[in-house]
């Protein structure tokens, strides 16, 4: 990575939430560059997150996260969080007109309520 890229990475990491950084360093770890992992781990240590906290988050998140054929975590269709469910839904035009059905992936925050 060039110094400019590292600088951009550090800025992005500083501005990210702790939850996002925990996801990156655990669930998305296999798809990341070693330099990025070192920067994220350093930021988490600076925020007071212990290695035990990171491991705890990782083991719980890996159990429920959907993975592709190569073992890389899949992302939610609506945000960068790890996907925990998937299914059919409608693609909406302007948020008002259902246009066509499509396959979505959902994180815990975007997962539709279960029908009883």
N, C-alpha and C positions, 0 to 999 in steps of 0.2 A: 504494500500500500504506500502511496505517496504521502508526504507530510500533510498536504491539503486534505486528502481523503481521511487520514487519521484525525485531523482537526475536526472535520465534519462529523465523523463517527463519535468523537468525544462530546461534541455539542449535542448530538442526537441522544446519546446515552444520558447526559446530564438532565435533559428535558423530559425523559421518559419516566413513566410511573414505575414504582418498585415491582408491581405485579407484571408489567410488560417485560421488565428486565429479568425477572424470575422465569417467565415463560421462555424468553430467548436463550438463557443460559442452561435451561434444562430440556424442555420439550423440543426446541428448535436447534439444539446444540450440534447435531450431526450435519446440518446444512450451513454452519457458520465457519468463518475464518478464525484461526487461532488468535490473531491480533484482536479481533472484535471480542472474542470471549475473555481475553485478559482485561480489556477495557471495562467490559460489563462487570466482571467479577470484582475488579477494583472499586467500581462505583458502588456495588452492593455492599462491600466491606465498609466503605466510607459512610454508608447509610445505616450501618449497624446490623446488617443482615449476616448471620453466622452461616458457616458451612452446613451445620445441622439444619438450619431453616431452609437452605437451598436444596439439600437432599430430601427433606420432608416434602417440599413443594414438588420436586421432580418425581418422586415415587408416586405421589397421589395423582399428579397430572398425567403421567405416562399411562396409568391404568385406564383412564377414560378418554384419552385423545385418539382421534382417528388417524391412521397412518396410511401412506401410499404404499405401493408395491416395493419400494426401495427403503422403507422404514422411516421416511421423512414425515414429520407431523403435518397434517393438513390444516389450513386456516379457515376460519369462519368466512362465509360469503359477504358478511357485512362489516367486519372489523379484522384487525390482525391477530386476534386471540385464537388459541387452538380450538379446532372443531371437536365437539363431543357427540354430535348427532348429525344426521343428514336425512333428507327426504324431499318429496316433491312440493312445490309451491308455485305461486303465480308470479310471473314477471309483470310488474305494473308500470304503465306509462303515466308519467306525471303524478304518480301516487294515487291515481283514481280509476284507471281503466285496466282491467286484467287483459293482458295481450296474449300470453302463451304460458303453458306450464314449463317449469324448468327445475332442475335438481339443485338444491341448496345444501350448504353445510352450515351448522349452527354451533356457536360457542354457548357456554352456560347462560350468558346474558341475553342472547338472541334466540335461544331454543323456544319454539312454540310451546304453549301450555299443553300438557298431556290431556287427551280427551278421556273422560271416565265413562 
